[in-house]
Amino acid sequence: VQLQASGGGLVQAGDSLRLSCVVSGITFRSATVGWFRQAPGKQRELVATITSGGRTNYVDSVQGRFTISRDNAENTVYLQMNSLKPEDTAVYYCNLATYWGTARGDWGQGTQVTVSS
């Protein structure tokens, strides 16, 4: 199984970014996929998950600002991030996961998101 995250960058507070995660090596339409992030000096944490049926789960700190979605035709999960804050600065990773955010696969390379104030 391979998950490739992309789309990060350097933005200002209040800006938006969309991250993409392309998944290969599994039956994508059956998979629950999550976005996670790790800020400097902190543990990796859940951001959001989406099930095969499109059910979503978000950590409280991003609720209402971030939207996770999936395109089964493209084997891709997206994370639309709006109203970004400096505290959203982190390396963002995607992984197979449970609905409640337990990661189930190996960690690949993430994508850096930096939000300046």
C-alpha positions as CSV (number, residue, x, y, z in Angstrom):
1,V,0.0,0.0,0.0
2,Q,1.3,3.5,-0.9
3,L,-0.1,6.8,0.1
4,Q,1.4,10.0,-1.4
5,A,0.5,13.3,0.2
6,S,1.0,16.6,-1.6
7,G,-0.2,20.2,-1.8
8,G,1.4,21.8,1.2
9,G,3.1,25.2,1.1
10,L,3.7,28.5,2.9
11,V,0.6,30.7,3.3
12,Q,-0.6,33.5,5.5
13,A,-3.1,33.3,8.3
14,G,-6.6,33.2,6.8
15,D,-5.6,31.7,3.5
16,S,-6.6,28.3,2.2
17,L,-4.8,25.2,0.9
18,R,-6.0,21.8,-0.5
19,L,-4.0,18.7,0.2
20,S,-4.2,15.6,-1.9
21,C,-3.5,12.0,-0.9
22,V,-3.2,9.4,-3.8
23,V,-3.7,5.9,-2.6
24,S,-2.5,2.7,-4.5
25,G,-2.2,-1.0,-3.7
26,I,-5.6,-1.5,-2.1
27,T,-9.2,-1.4,-3.0
28,F,-9.5,2.3,-2.4
29,R,-13.3,2.5,-2.4
30,S,-13.4,0.2,0.6
31,A,-10.8,2.0,2.7
32,T,-11.2,4.5,5.5
33,V,-8.5,7.2,5.1
34,G,-7.3,9.8,7.5
35,W,-5.3,12.9,7.6
36,F,-2.9,13.4,10.5
37,R,-0.4,16.2,11.4
38,Q,2.7,16.6,13.4
39,A,3.9,20.0,14.6
40,P,7.5,20.6,15.7
41,G,8.0,19.1,19.2
42,K,4.6,17.6,19.3
43,Q,3.1,14.1,18.8
44,R,1.3,13.3,15.6
45,E,-2.4,13.9,15.9
46,L,-5.6,13.1,14.0
47,V,-7.0,15.8,11.8
48,A,-9.9,14.0,10.0
49,T,-11.1,10.7,8.6
50,I,-13.4,9.6,5.9
51,T,-15.0,6.2,5.6
52,S,-15.8,4.3,2.4
53,G,-19.4,5.5,2.7
54,G,-18.3,9.1,3.1
55,R,-18.8,9.5,6.8
56,T,-16.4,12.0,8.2
57,N,-14.8,12.7,11.6
58,Y,-12.8,15.8,12.6
59,V,-10.7,16.9,15.5
60,D,-12.4,19.8,17.3
61,S,-9.7,22.3,16.4
62,V,-10.4,22.1,12.7
63,Q,-14.2,21.5,12.8
64,G,-15.8,24.1,10.5
65,R,-12.6,25.1,8.8
66,F,-11.3,21.9,7.2
67,T,-13.2,19.5,4.9
68,I,-12.2,16.0,4.0
69,S,-13.5,14.4,0.8
70,R,-12.7,11.6,-1.5
71,D,-12.8,10.8,-5.2
72,N,-13.0,7.1,-5.7
73,A,-12.5,7.4,-9.5
74,E,-9.1,9.0,-8.8
75,N,-8.1,7.0,-5.7
76,T,-7.6,10.3,-3.9
77,V,-8.6,11.8,-0.6
78,Y,-8.5,15.6,-0.2
79,L,-8.2,18.0,2.7
80,Q,-9.6,21.4,2.0
81,M,-8.2,23.8,4.7
82,N,-9.8,27.2,5.0
83,S,-9.1,30.0,7.5
84,L,-5.7,28.7,8.3
85,K,-4.1,29.6,11.6
86,P,-0.4,29.6,12.6
87,E,-1.2,26.7,14.9
88,D,-2.1,24.6,11.9
89,T,1.6,24.6,10.9
90,A,2.8,21.0,10.7
91,V,3.8,18.2,8.5
92,Y,0.5,16.6,7.2
93,Y,0.3,12.9,6.5
94,C,-2.4,10.6,5.2
95,N,-2.8,7.0,6.2
96,L,-5.3,4.2,6.3
97,A,-7.2,4.6,9.5
98,T,-10.3,3.7,11.5
99,Y,-13.2,6.1,11.7
100,W,-12.0,7.3,15.1
101,G,-8.5,8.0,13.9
102,T,-6.3,5.0,14.7
103,A,-3.7,4.8,12.0
104,R,-3.5,1.4,10.3
105,G,-0.6,1.5,7.9
106,D,3.0,2.6,7.6
107,W,3.7,6.3,7.5
108,G,4.9,7.8,4.2
109,Q,6.3,11.2,3.5
110,G,4.1,14.0,4.5
111,T,3.6,17.5,3.1
112,Q,4.7,20.6,5.0
113,V,2.1,23.3,5.7
114,T,3.4,26.5,7.2
115,V,1.1,29.3,8.2
116,S,2.6,32.7,8.9
117,S,0.9,35.3,11.1
